[in-house]
Amino acid sequence: MEGLEFAQDTTLSDNGIYEVSEAEEPTSGDPNIARLQEDQTTERERHLRLLAEFDNYRRRTKQERALAQETGKREVLLALLDVKDDVDRALLHIRETSDAVADGLRLIQQRFNNLLEAHGVRAFESEGEVFDPEIHEAMTMIDGDGEQSGTVYSEHRRGYFMNGKLLRPARVAVLK
């Protein structure tokens, strides 16, 4: 073992007491001892390398699992956003009526909003903002008639962030 500079022998005496005595130092000229010490050092280094490789493997698989989980979650949330868009469009056509169908659609919309919010999804406003190609997808260009060029005129489809990262870009009409 590393760090031991001398060896000790423990023996049981006739009166039942253990006695510790220093063992003889191995002769340094013995080739078997030198070879065994070298083998021990090699095995220790190999063991440490294997531990480091396993630690890297564990860390890498944890990251890959988190990435796969995030990707799956994004796909499901994107599909839910399409359904939410349909519910929002249906509510635009119902207007302010107070029948049971309209109330049911409003409750469904609220549940969608709560579900998305629970998963860190939030919508962002685009109308009147400067067009940003990283979060906007230009669908049409409209003559501005004196208004500021490059401004988002209207939103065809709302954009969303998930935990601060873009989940879905907004589809917009831009003034030229």
C-alpha positions in Angstrom: 0.0 0.0 0.0 1.1 3.5 -0.8 2.3 5.6 2.2 3.4 2.6 4.4 7.1 2.9 5.0 7.3 -0.2 7.2 5.4 -3.4 7.7 4.2 -4.9 11.0 3.5 -8.4 12.0 0.8 -9.2 14.6 1.2 -12.4 16.6 -0.8 -14.0 19.4 1.3 -14.8 22.4 0.8 -17.7 24.8 -1.0 -15.5 27.3 -3.7 -14.4 24.8 -2.3 -10.9 24.1 -1.5 -9.8 20.6 2.0 -8.5 20.1 3.0 -6.2 17.3 6.5 -6.5 15.9 8.2 -4.9 12.9 8.5 -7.3 10.0 11.7 -7.6 8.0 12.1 -5.1 5.2 11.9 -6.8 1.9 15.1 -6.7 0.0 15.0 -4.1 -2.7 17.1 -6.3 -4.9 14.4 -8.9 -5.3 13.1 -8.6 -8.9 9.7 -10.2 -8.0 8.9 -7.4 -5.5 9.8 -4.7 -8.0 7.7 -6.3 -10.6 4.7 -6.7 -8.2 5.0 -3.0 -7.2 5.1 -1.9 -10.8 2.0 -4.1 -11.5 0.2 -2.6 -8.5 1.0 0.9 -9.8 -0.2 0.0 -13.3 -3.4 -1.5 -12.0 -4.1 1.5 -9.7 -3.7 3.9 -12.7 -5.9 1.6 -14.8 -8.6 1.6 -12.1 -8.5 5.4 -11.8 -8.9 5.8 -15.5 -11.9 3.4 -15.5 -13.5 5.3 -12.7 -13.0 8.6 -14.6 -14.4 7.0 -17.8 -17.4 5.7 -16.0 -18.1 9.1 -14.4 -17.9 10.7 -17.8 -20.3 8.0 -19.2 -22.8 8.6 -16.4 -22.7 12.4 -16.9 -23.1 12.0 -20.7 -26.0 9.6 -20.4 -27.7 11.9 -17.9 -27.4 14.9 -20.3 -28.6 12.7 -23.3 -31.6 11.6 -21.2 -32.5 15.2 -20.2 -32.2 16.3 -23.9 -34.4 13.4 -25.1 -37.0 14.3 -22.4 -36.9 18.0 -23.4 -37.2 17.1 -27.1 -40.2 14.9 -26.4 -41.8 17.5 -24.2 -41.3 20.2 -26.9 -43.0 18.0 -29.5 -46.0 17.3 -27.4 -46.3 21.0 -26.4 -46.1 22.1 -30.1 -49.0 19.7 -30.9 -51.0 21.2 -28.0 -50.3 24.7 -29.3 -52.0 23.8 -32.6 -55.1 22.6 -30.7 -55.0 25.8 -28.5 -54.9 27.9 -31.7 -58.0 26.1 -32.9 -59.8 26.8 -29.6 -58.8 30.5 -29.8 -60.1 30.8 -33.3 -63.4 29.2 -32.3 -63.7 31.7 -29.5 -63.1 34.6 -31.9 -66.2 33.5 -33.9 -68.4 33.0 -30.8 -67.7 36.6 -29.6 -69.4 37.5 -26.3 -72.3 35.1 -26.3 -73.1 33.4 -23.0 -74.4 30.0 -24.1 -73.1 26.7 -22.7 -70.9 26.0 -25.7 -69.1 29.4 -25.4 -68.6 28.9 -21.7 -67.2 25.4 -22.3 -64.7 26.7 -24.9 -63.6 29.5 -22.5 -63.0 26.9 -19.8 -61.0 24.7 -22.3 -59.0 27.8 -23.2 -58.2 28.5 -19.6 -57.2 24.9 -18.9 -54.8 25.1 -22.0 -53.3 28.3 -20.6 -52.8 26.8 -17.2 -51.3 23.7 -18.6 -48.9 25.6 -20.8 -47.9 28.0 -18.0 -47.2 25.0 -15.7 -44.7 23.8 -18.2 -42.9 27.2 -18.6 -44.6 28.1 -21.9 -45.6 31.7 -22.4 -46.8 33.7 -25.4 -45.2 36.8 -26.6 -46.7 39.8 -28.4 -45.5 40.7 -31.8 -47.9 43.4 -33.2 -46.2 46.8 -33.2 -42.8 45.3 -32.4 -39.7 45.5 -34.6 -39.4 42.4 -36.8 -36.9 40.0 -35.3 -36.1 37.0 -37.6 -35.0 34.9 -34.6 -38.6 35.0 -33.1 -40.7 36.0 -36.1 -41.5 34.2 -39.3 -42.6 36.7 -42.0 -45.6 35.5 -44.0 -46.5 38.6 -45.9 -45.2 42.1 -46.6 -47.6 45.1 -46.5 -47.1 48.6 -47.8 -46.6 50.8 -44.8 -47.9 54.2 -46.2 -45.6 56.2 -44.1 -45.4 53.9 -41.1 -42.1 52.6 -39.8 -40.7 49.9 -42.2 -39.8 46.6 -40.6 -42.5 46.7 -37.9 -44.9 43.8 -37.4 -48.3 44.8 -38.6 -50.3 41.8 -37.6 -50.0 38.3 -36.2 -51.2 35.3 -38.1 -50.1 32.8 -35.5 -48.9 33.6 -32.0 -45.3 32.8 -30.9 -44.3 31.1 -27.7 -41.2 30.7 -25.5 -40.6 27.7 -23.2 -38.4 28.5 -20.2 -36.8 31.4 -22.0 -36.1 29.5 -25.3 -38.1 29.9 -28.5 -40.7 27.1 -28.7 -42.6 28.4 -31.8 -41.9 31.5 -33.9 -44.8 33.9 -34.5 -46.0 34.1 -38.1 -46.5 37.8 -38.9 -47.2 40.4 -41.6 -44.5 43.0 -41.8 -44.6 46.6 -43.0 -42.3 47.3 -45.9 
